[in-house]
């Protein structure tokens, strides 16, 4: 194994929403590069699958709801007890209204509130837990946005609003923390092959491909590699940025 492939050796990494998809792929990437990783998700099966292949002593998992502030606080405490202060935070958890998503004139406020809670407030709460120590030691925060915030997909007004909120949060926090050696960036994926995409019809999948210049749907590992880059020393001069990973669907 090369030195470059162990670039996160000794680093403490926290990932929310990590049982499947992008979160799980990112967890595996950090573990493969030597990090000690703490994961939280509501779904125990995915966490157990990651744990079964993780190096001994390198992983802590917790089953819990990331929209519960007390659960996040307990998770943070467990991570710090196991690995020490957090060096890298990936605020991955989030989702749209899914089956409850609707055109805005038919949408319901309780769905808006859920989407804002899970996609924006979780990132703010988890960041608030790690920032005090990072101000003393430096660190990396990567937030999960979406290209939906830039494209403005119809039927996803609440999700687009929440994810653009993540972009604004990222920029403001980056300015606050830059003097302390902390970078804060966001990733904004487009079409990624996750379980949510598995529920789409072949016709919808083909339409997505047709509107994506690259012409294909990416894998979770494509996002994981970008997160790892932003968390690495190679990205030390990058902060406050949102990097779109969408095959050219939206170009900044």
Beta strands, then each sheet from edge to edge (+ up, - down):
strand 1: 12-16
strand 2: 36-41
strand 3: 59-63
strand 4: 88-91
strand 5: 139-144
strand 6: 182-189
strand 7: 242-245
sheet 1: 3+ 2+ 1+ 4+ 5+ 6+ 7+
end
